[in-house]
Amino acid sequence: MQDDPRNGQPKTQRTDANFDRIQTFMHSDRRLGVSVIAEELKMNRETVRQTVKEDLGMRKISTKMVPRILTRDQKK
């Protein structure tokens, strides 16, 4: 038993076209958060988070870690 094809919005936003849009947006500025990207692309925040984490293999790094990595000259 199969359903007939239907018109309308797909059940998921995780499509190849949306993957490319998110990837392009992430490469333009990696400091942007998931909420900002979702708002700009008018997509669901959870869909963007899953795409960034699972498909692009990126993860969030706390800004608190950055000062410890920098040398004394870079901190100045």
QUITADA-V5900 format. One record per residue. N is the residue number from 0. SS is DSSP state (H for helix, E for strand, - for the rest). PSI is psi as a letter, one per 40 degrees, with the letter a starting at -180 (* if undefined). D_FIRST is the distance of its C-alpha to the first C-alpha in Angstrom with 2 decimals. Layout:
n->{N N}
ss->{SS SS}
psi->{PSI PSI}
d_first->{D_FIRST D_FIRST}
//
This chain:
n->{0 1 2 3 4 5 6 7 8 9 10 11 12 13 14 15 16 17 18 19 20 21 22 23 24 25 26 27 28 29 30 31 32 33 34 35 36 37 38 39 40 41 42 43 44 45 46 47 48 49 50 51 52 53 54 55 56 57 58 59 60 61 62 63 64 65 66 67 68 69 70 71 72 73 74 75}
ss->{- - - - - - - - - - - - - - - H H H H H H H H H H H H H - - - - - H H H H H H H H - - - H H H H H H H H H H H - - - - - - - H H H H H H H - - H H H H -}
psi->{h i i i i i i a h i d i e g i d d d d d d d d d d d d d h e e i i d d d d d d d e f i h d d d d d d d d d d d e f i i h h i e d d d d d d i i d d d d *}
d_first->{0.00 3.82 6.98 9.74 12.84 15.41 19.14 21.18 22.18 20.12 19.42 22.01 25.35 25.48 25.24 27.54 29.57 30.22 31.05 33.65 35.07 35.53 37.01 39.45 40.45 41.04 43.19 45.28 46.40 45.30 47.13 44.66 42.67 38.96 39.67 41.74 39.18 36.39 38.73 39.82 36.35 34.99 32.27 31.32 33.94 31.59 29.52 32.85 34.04 31.03 31.35 35.09 34.98 32.01 31.64 35.31 36.70 39.36 40.88 43.28 46.91 49.29 52.17 54.47 54.17 55.51 59.19 59.46 58.36 60.80 64.32 67.37 68.00 64.46 64.73 67.83}
//
